[in-house]
Amino acid sequence: MSDWIEYFSLNGASDSASFWWAFWLVLGQIGLFMAVLLISLAFLLLLDRKVWAGVMLRKGPNVVGPFGLLQSFSDFGKFLLKEIVIPAGANKTVFLLAPILTLVLAFIAWAVVPVAPGWVISDLNVGLLYLFAISSLGVYGIIMGGWASNSKYPFLGGLRSAAQMISYEVSMGFIIVTVILLAGSMNLTEIVNNQAGGFWNWHGFSLNNILLAPVMFGMFVMFFISALAETNRPPFDLPEAESELVAGYQVEYSSTPYLLFMIGEYLNIVLMCAMLTILFFGGWHGPFPMSFAADWPEWMLALGGFAWFGLKILFFFFLFAMVKAMVPRYRYDQLMRLGWKVFLPLSLGAVLIVSGYIVYTGGQS
């Protein structure tokens, strides 16, 4: 999308009017992307609640709008209209900055995510490093919210969340290194294109490199579990353990600031679903080659790729919801043991195996 400014300059339109036209066009595309993301988030949140209700043999939201489809929008309006309550002993500036920081970082992480051929805000060559940097900064919003509340429960929840996110980022980093070795690039678009040609080329299966198939499938499963821990989802929602910490780092928040925390959290969940899709499940590529679509115009191919990308995100979000409804919560010591004593050595061993295979065969997959 950001190539529009370069396009105008290369075609001799270097005057101020053309520059600002391209500038506002890019801003409009970014705004459209954010709007689609937020609307999708509203229905994914409804899906999350419906799946949880279905597992418990309940109906779930079914009153607001047809089949309850407008429930998320009703909740959004309620949060906007409620009074913002700030604890008397809280650091008001940091207290209000924390949810804003969480939301902004959750949004800007999507800047490098390609959702279809050519549909990406910024196609960085170091897109994975960018995502690592943004996810590392995301811890600060939670720590700030827990500390600024001036209460022991949110402070302990913030510490738990920070330790949990940092612990599982290490193993996720090594898992992503295996994908980088296979694709030979940190550009997310090139990683997706490396998986074209059918599901047997997807990194999560790697059936074209049969010796790597069990290793990469294991990395896919570990990345999925690490994504649950990274986003504080059950069974790793220890920062929000009701029996111990009431509701974790956001217990003192209400109204719009609480809503910002929740939007940021669900944006990160959907981002993890997108990363699973891009790194291991072929991105916008379908499970089988479609040679009959070779003559289709680019916009139709892009729409088809966007549809496949959306379906895969929906599939992984459904898995996130099913895990939330079915798997009992871990103890905190079990959570840390899994991250440091199981996932870290396994992911490090996988990096050695994949790098050795690449060196032995003389190239990427």
C-alpha positions in Angstrom: 0.0 0.0 0.0 2.8 2.4 0.8 4.1 2.0 -2.7 1.7 4.6 -3.9 3.9 7.5 -2.9 6.9 5.8 -4.8 4.6 5.2 -7.8 3.6 8.9 -8.1 7.2 10.1 -7.8 8.5 7.6 -10.4 5.8 8.8 -12.8 6.9 12.4 -12.6 4.2 13.5 -10.3 6.5 15.0 -7.7 4.6 18.2 -7.1 3.0 18.9 -3.7 -0.6 18.0 -4.8 0.4 14.6 -6.1 2.4 13.8 -3.0 -0.5 14.7 -0.7 -2.9 12.8 -2.9 -0.8 9.7 -2.5 -0.4 10.4 1.2 -4.1 10.6 1.9 -4.7 7.5 -0.3 -2.3 5.5 1.9 -4.0 6.8 5.0 -7.4 5.8 3.6 -6.1 2.3 2.9 -4.7 2.0 6.4 -8.1 3.3 7.8 -10.0 0.7 5.7 -7.7 -2.1 6.9 -8.2 -1.1 10.6 -12.0 -0.9 10.1 -12.2 -4.4 8.5 -10.0 -5.7 11.4 -12.2 -4.2 14.1 -15.4 -5.4 12.5 -13.9 -8.8 12.1 -12.8 -8.7 15.7 -16.4 -8.0 16.9 -17.7 -11.2 15.2 -14.7 -13.3 16.3 -15.4 -12.2 19.9 -19.0 -13.4 19.4 -17.7 -16.7 18.0 -15.5 -17.1 21.0 -18.5 -16.7 23.3 -20.7 -19.0 21.2 -18.1 -21.8 21.2 -17.6 -21.5 24.9 -21.4 -21.6 25.4 -21.8 -24.5 23.0 -19.3 -26.7 24.9 -21.2 -25.9 28.1 -24.5 -26.7 26.4 -25.7 -23.1 26.7 -27.1 -20.8 24.0 -24.7 -17.9 24.5 -25.5 -14.4 23.2 -28.7 -14.6 21.2 -30.8 -11.5 22.0 -29.2 -8.4 20.5 -29.8 -8.5 16.8 -30.6 -11.6 14.7 -29.0 -14.7 16.3 -27.2 -12.3 18.7 -24.9 -11.0 15.9 -24.9 -7.4 17.3 -24.0 -8.4 20.9 -20.4 -7.2 20.5 -21.5 -3.8 19.2 -23.9 -3.5 22.1 -21.1 -4.2 24.5 -18.9 -1.7 22.8 -21.5 1.0 23.2 -21.9 0.1 26.9 -18.2 0.5 27.5 -18.1 3.9 25.8 -21.0 5.3 27.9 -19.9 4.0 31.3 -18.1 6.3 33.7 -14.3 6.0 33.8 -13.3 5.2 37.5 -9.7 5.8 38.5 -8.5 4.6 41.9 -7.7 7.4 44.3 -4.1 6.2 44.9 -3.3 5.4 41.2 -0.8 7.2 39.1 -3.4 8.7 36.8 -1.1 9.5 33.8 0.4 6.0 33.6 -3.0 4.4 34.5 -4.5 5.9 31.3 -1.5 5.5 29.1 -1.2 1.8 29.7 -4.4 0.7 27.8 -3.6 3.2 25.0 -0.1 1.8 24.6 -1.5 -1.7 24.5 -4.0 -0.9 21.8 -1.5 1.1 19.6 1.1 -1.6 19.7 -1.5 -4.3 18.9 -2.5 -2.3 15.8 0.9 -1.3 14.5 2.0 -5.0 14.6 -0.4 -5.6 11.7 1.5 -3.2 9.5 3.7 -6.0 8.0 1.1 -8.8 7.8 0.3 -9.7 4.2 -3.3 -10.8 3.9 -3.3 -11.4 0.2 -1.0 -11.0 -2.8 0.1 -7.4 -2.7 -2.2 -6.5 0.2 0.2 -5.4 2.9 0.7 -2.0 4.5 4.5 -2.2 4.6 6.3 -5.1 2.9 9.4 -5.0 5.1 12.4 -7.3 4.4 12.8 -7.7 8.1 9.1 -8.1 8.9 9.7 -10.8 11.5 12.2 -8.7 13.3 9.6 -5.9 13.3 7.0 -8.2 14.9 9.5 -9.3 17.5 10.2 -5.7 18.4 6.5 -4.8 18.7 5.6 -7.9 20.7 8.5 -7.2 23.1 7.2 -3.6 23.7 3.7 -5.0 24.3 4.8 -6.2 27.7 5.1 -2.6 28.9 1.4 -1.8 28.6 0.6 -4.7 31.0 3.3 -3.8 33.5 2.3 -0.2 33.4 -1.4 -1.0 34.0 -0.6 -3.4 36.9 1.8 -1.0 38.6 -0.1 2.3 38.1 -3.3 0.8 39.8 -1.5 0.9 43.2 -3.0 -2.4 44.2 -1.3 -5.7 45.0 -3.6 -7.9 42.8 -3.1 -6.1 39.5 0.6 -5.7 40.3 1.1 -9.4 40.8 -1.0 -10.1 37.7 1.2 -7.7 35.7 4.4 -9.4 37.0 3.0 -12.8 36.1 2.0 -11.7 32.6 5.4 -10.1 31.9 7.3 -13.2 33.0 5.0 -15.5 31.1 5.2 -13.5 27.8 9.0 -13.1 28.0 9.5 -16.8 28.8 7.5 -18.0 25.8 8.9 -15.4 23.4 12.3 -17.2 23.7 11.0 -20.5 22.4 8.8 -18.8 19.8 11.9 -17.0 18.5 13.7 -20.3 18.0 10.6 -21.8 16.3 10.5 -18.9 13.9 14.2 -19.4 13.1 13.4 -22.8 11.7 10.9 -21.2 9.3 13.4 -18.5 8.4 16.0 -21.2 7.6 13.5 -23.0 5.3 12.3 -19.9 3.5 15.7 -18.1 3.4 14.0 -14.8 4.2 12.5 -12.7 7.1 10.0 -11.1 4.7 6.6 -12.4 5.4 5.5 -12.3 1.8 8.4 -14.4 0.7 7.7 -16.8 3.5 4.2 -17.2 2.2 5.3 -17.6 -1.5 7.8 -20.3 -0.4 4.8 -22.4 0.5 3.0 -22.2 -2.8 2.0 -25.3 -4.8 -0.1 -27.3 -2.3 -0.4 -28.2 1.3 2.5 -30.6 1.1 4.8 -27.5 0.7 3.4 -25.8 3.8 6.0 -25.5 6.5 3.7 -27.1 9.0 3.8 -30.3 7.0 6.9 -30.1 4.9 6.0 -33.3 3.0 8.3 -32.3 0.2 11.2 -32.7 2.8 10.0 -35.9 4.5 12.9 -35.9 6.9 11.8 -32.5 8.2 8.1 -33.3 8.4 7.9 -34.5 12.0 10.2 -31.7 13.2 8.2 -28.9 11.5 4.9 -30.3 12.6 6.2 -30.4 16.1 7.3 -26.8 15.7 3.8 -25.9 14.5 2.2 -27.5 17.6 4.7 -25.8 19.9 4.1 -22.4 18.3 0.3 -22.8 18.7 0.8 -23.6 22.4 3.3 -20.8 22.9 0.8 -18.4 21.2 -1.8 -19.4 23.9 0.7 -18.5 26.6 1.9 -15.3 24.8 -1.6 -14.0 24.7 -2.6 -15.1 28.2 -5.3 -17.4 26.8 -6.5 -20.5 28.7 -5.1 -22.8 29.9 -2.3 -20.3 30.5 -4.4 -17.4 31.7 -2.5 -17.3 35.0 -2.4 -13.4 35.2 -6.2 -13.5 35.3 -6.7 -16.4 37.8 -9.9 -15.5 39.5 -9.3 -17.6 42.6 -5.9 -15.9 43.2 -5.7 -12.5 41.6 -9.4 -11.6 41.0 -8.8 -10.5 37.4 -5.1 -9.8 37.0 -3.5 -6.6 35.8 -6.7 -5.0 34.6 -8.8 -5.5 37.7 -8.9 -1.8 38.6 -9.9 -0.8 35.1 -13.5 0.0 33.9 -15.3 1.5 31.0 -13.2 2.6 27.9 -9.7 1.9 29.3 -10.8 -1.7 30.1 -12.2 -1.9 26.5 -8.9 -0.8 25.1 -7.1 -3.6 27.0 -9.6 -6.2 25.7 -9.3 -5.0 22.1 -5.5 -5.1 22.3 -5.7 -8.6 23.8 -8.0 -9.9 21.0 -6.0 -8.1 18.3 -2.9 -10.0 19.6 -4.8 -13.3 19.5 -5.9 -12.8 15.9 -2.3 -11.7 15.1 -1.1 -15.0 16.5 -3.7 -16.8 14.3 -2.3 -14.9 11.3 1.3 -15.8 12.2 0.3 -19.5 12.4 -1.3 -19.1 9.0 1.7 -17.3 7.4 4.5 -19.3 9.0 3.1 -22.8 8.8 -0.2 -23.0 6.8 0.7 -21.3 3.5 -0.7 -17.9 4.1 -3.2 -17.0 1.3 -2.4 -20.1 -0.7 -5.0 -22.8 -1.0 -4.4 -26.4 -0.1 -4.2 -27.5 -3.7 -2.8 -25.8 -6.8 -5.5 -24.1 -8.9 -4.0 -24.0 -12.4 -7.4 -23.0 -13.9 -7.1 -19.6 -12.0 -3.8 -18.7 -13.8 -5.6 -16.4 -16.3 -7.8 -14.6 -13.7 -7.2 -10.9 -13.2 -5.0 -9.9 -10.3 -7.9 -8.5 -8.2 -9.7 -11.8 -8.3 -6.6 -13.7 -7.3 -6.1 -11.2 -4.4 -9.7 -11.6 -3.3 -9.4 -15.4 -3.5 -6.2 -15.3 -1.5 -7.8 -13.0 1.1 -10.7 -15.5 1.5 -8.3 -18.4 2.1 -6.3 -16.3 4.6 -9.5 -15.3 6.4 -10.7 -19.0 6.6 -7.4 -20.1 8.0 -7.5 -17.4 10.7 -11.1 -18.4 11.5 -9.9 -22.1 11.9 -7.1 -21.2 14.3 -9.4 -18.8 16.3 -11.9 -21.7 16.6 -9.1 -23.9 18.0 -8.2 -21.1 20.5 -11.8 -21.0 21.6 -12.1 -24.8 21.9 -8.9 -24.9 24.1 -10.3 -22.1 26.3 -13.5 -24.1 26.8 -12.0 -27.6 27.3 -8.6 -27.5 28.8 -8.2 -26.9 32.6 -5.9 -24.1 33.8 -2.2 -24.8 34.5 -0.4 -24.0 37.7 2.2 -21.3 37.4 5.1 -23.6 38.1 3.8 -26.0 35.4 3.6 -23.1 33.0 7.2 -22.0 33.6 8.5 -25.6 33.5 6.8 -26.2 30.1 8.4 -23.1 28.6 11.9 -23.4 30.0 12.5 -27.1 30.4 10.5 -28.5 27.4 9.9 -25.9 24.7 13.2 -24.1 24.9 15.5 -27.2 24.5 13.1 -28.8 21.9 13.0 -25.6 19.8 16.8 -25.2 20.0 17.3 -28.8 18.9 14.9 -28.2 16.0 17.0 -25.2 14.9 20.1 -27.4 14.8 18.3 -30.2 12.9 16.8 -27.8 10.3 20.1 -25.8 9.8 22.0 -29.1 9.5 19.5 -30.3 6.9 19.8 -27.0 4.9 23.6 -27.2 4.9 23.6 -30.9 4.0 21.2 -30.4 1.1 22.7 -27.1 0.0 19.6 -24.9 -0.1 16.2 -24.0 1.2 13.1 -25.9 0.6 
